[in-house]
């Protein structure tokens, strides 16, 4: 399995809310998810350590030219919020499945996306 985890998928994983564990494989996240996860104002130190430990085990995809071009196209074509466009563009650029429970991201034509089952 190769997949890109959206921010909500990461929070469900770290919070023990997944009904079915993730398949073994290689996982990526968008730099947008990294920023979202680490910028909660009321985050406690233990939570930040948990997130940073997780981030050290995945590949964080930056804003490459391919990601930027795909994000621009997706934002224009589907009127996505910029963070959503970047996350979807990251999955497209890597040609991997986007794991998310975001209803908007699950419906983007051409993006392979899969929802996660929760407890």
N, C-alpha and C positions, 0 to 999 in steps of 0.2 A: 504494500500500500504506500502510495505517495500522496500526501494531502497538504492543504494549506488550512490552518485553523483560524477561524474568525475569533474575535475577542470574546464573544459569548461562549463559544465552544471551549476556549481556554478556561474561562471562569467556571464552567460546568465541570470540566475535568479536574481542576484544582480544588473545587468545592465538593468533590465526590458525588456529583449529581448525575453522572452518566449511568444509564441502566445497563449498557453494554460497553465493556472496555474498548478503547481504540485498538484497531488491528495493529500488529507490529509493523513497522515500516519507517519511512523517512517523512518527517513533518517539517513544514515551513510555517512561518508567520510573516505577515506584512509589517513593515516598520510602523505603520499606523496602529496596529494592534499593540506593539511594544509601547508606543507613546500613550495609548489609551490605558493600558494596564498599569503603567507606572505613575500616572498623573492623578489618581484619585486623591483629593485633598485630605480625606479623613483616614487614609490607609495607615494601618499599624505597622510597626517595624517587622513583626513576624510575617505579616502578609507580604510585605515587600521582599523579604528574604525568600519566601516561597516562590514568588513570581520570578525573581532574579535567578533562582536555581533552575526553574523551568526554562527560562530563556537561554540558559547556558547549554541546554540539551537540544535546542532546535536551531534551524537556520533562519535568520531574520533577513528577509529580502528587502533591499532598499529601493529607492526610486530610480531604477534603471531607465534608460531611454525607452525600452520596450514597454515597461510598466506605465511610464508617463503617457506614451502614445495611446495605449489601450485604455487608460483611465480617461483621457480626454474624449475618446470615441464613445465609451460607455456612458459617460456623464451627459454628453450631448444627445446621444441616441435614446437613452432610457431615463433621462432626467434624475440621475442618482445623486445623492449627497456625495460630496467629494471623498470622504473617508470610505464609503461603500464602493465607489468607483475604483479607488486605489486597491482595496482588498480584492475585488473581483478581477481587476486587471493583473494583480500579482498571481492569482491562480491561473489565469489565461496564459500569462507569460511563461509560467513553469510547466504548463500543460498538465496540471494536477487537479484533483477533486477538491473543491472548496467545502469544508465541513463547517456548517453554520445552522443556526435555527432562525436566522433573520429571513422573514418571509419575502422581502424584497430581493435579497441576494439569491434565494432559491429559485426565483422565476426569471432570471436573466437568460435570454436565449444565447446559446453558444458557450455558456459557462457550465461546466460539469460541477454540480453542487449536490450535497447530500445533507439531510437533516439528522440530528442526533436524538436518540431516544433517552428521555430523562426518567429518573426515579420519581 
